[in-house]
Amino acid sequence: MTDSTRHADVIVVGAGPAGSSTAYWLAQAGLDVLLLEKATFPRDKICGDGLTPRAVRALIGMGVDINDPGWGRNKGLRIYGGGVKVELPWPELASFPDFGLVRKRTDLDQLLAEHAAKAGAQLLQGCNVTGPIVDDRTDRIKGVTATYEGEEIEFHAPLVVAADGNSTRLSLAMGLRRREDRPMGVAVRRYFQTPRHDDEYMEAWLELWDGERLLPGYGWVFGVGDGTSNVGLGLLNTSKAFQNVDYRGMMKRWCAQMPEDWQFDEEHATSKIRGAALPMGFNRQPHYTRGMLLVGDAGGMINPFNGEGIDYALESGRLAADIMVQALARRTPAQRERTLYEYPRILKDEHGGYFTLARVFVQAIGDPRIMKFLTAHGLPHPTLMRFTLKLLANLTDPKGGDAMDRVINAMQKVAPAA
């Protein structure tokens, strides 16, 4: 490894959607960027694999060819609950496409990392970042130490991006702790061979029972289009019963209740049941400190309403890259810092009010009585459910939208930033 590969304008730690988005946009702007990934592709991540129109918009903006083979396209969400089935097409908006996508994370993450590399980012796989390098004089991060190809190596850059997911060891090493007043979720999922693999709708099941207990969260069935479906459960920690749930056992019982011809059984399972934590609602802050920016799951950017994080990972990567490009063009350290501190402010302006609404909502549905009431009285009303879909998926036109858009946008503005 030459000295030139050990120095960059920006180091991005983690090549998931957030890190790859950040690296792509930095490279597009002409900066030297190192994208360090501890695993080697292809590698799996626990996820529903479903992409709402918000994430699709971000992919299109990056120039990703979503018409290539391997993408499963869907036209909306099918919701089950309270004995009712409702099919809701994705809304027709000026700001977002009217379709969603499904693609396994083993494919998606590799595709995005390679897309960043094609744009000019230096992608190093099998590079395990072991800690930050902090300047003793300024107390700013100035690089990272890593193990790569059996060697201990130092990488240096004036700015470092933590895109290392929920565990975000880099953020912890820099003293950033998780906020306990933010919701957390747990997701478990499994793949099955099933005739339902090419369903036109993604499915959400709103009633999750653990024996006699109704839990906040939902089950999903997302057809991948390759002969398999991603089947899983997402649960929130806002219920008193959260700590005592056997997630894998609950998953098996839930699948056993499905129609036999769907094939959600051991014989047709193509993977083990695997689970992961979901950091929500900006649960790690500040998103910029001492030369380090947080993107995606590292900054708790998962939507508490629906558990989706890929869209906010992609969006935060672009925003962080834009800010860093501007900051590195400034002449003095004070000017650069002033620019970098715009990153958390803009994040809160764009999503803070929405995440606050979501936090109030998930606290409320932690009470099973409220969950039962909403399921029983909301699902039978199509207009209310169209409004709910827009709210939960964060899909509105900021200007010129319909009455639903105006109400949701107004709610976000008056809610205090998360």
Secondary structure, DSSP 8 states (H G I E B T S, - for coil): --GGGGB-SEEEE--SHHHHHHHHHHHHTT--EEEEESS-SS----S--EE-HHHHHHHHHTT--TTSTT-EEE-EEEEEETTEEEEEE----SSS-S-EEE--HHHHHHHHHHHHHHHT-EEEETEEEEEEEE-TTT--EEEEEEEETTEEEEEE-SEEEE--TTT-HHHHHTT--B-TTS-EEEEEEEEEE-TTTT-SEEEEE--EEETTEEESEEEEEEE-SSSEEEEEEEEETTSTTGGG--HHHHHHHHHHTS-GGG--SGGGB-S--EEEEEEBSS-B--SEETTEEE-GGGGT-B-TTT---HHHHHHHHHHHHHHHHHHHT-SSHHHHHHHHTHHHHHHIIIIIHHHHHHHHHHHHTTSHHHHHHHHHHHTT-HHHHHHHHHHHHT---SSS--HHHHHHHHHHHHS---
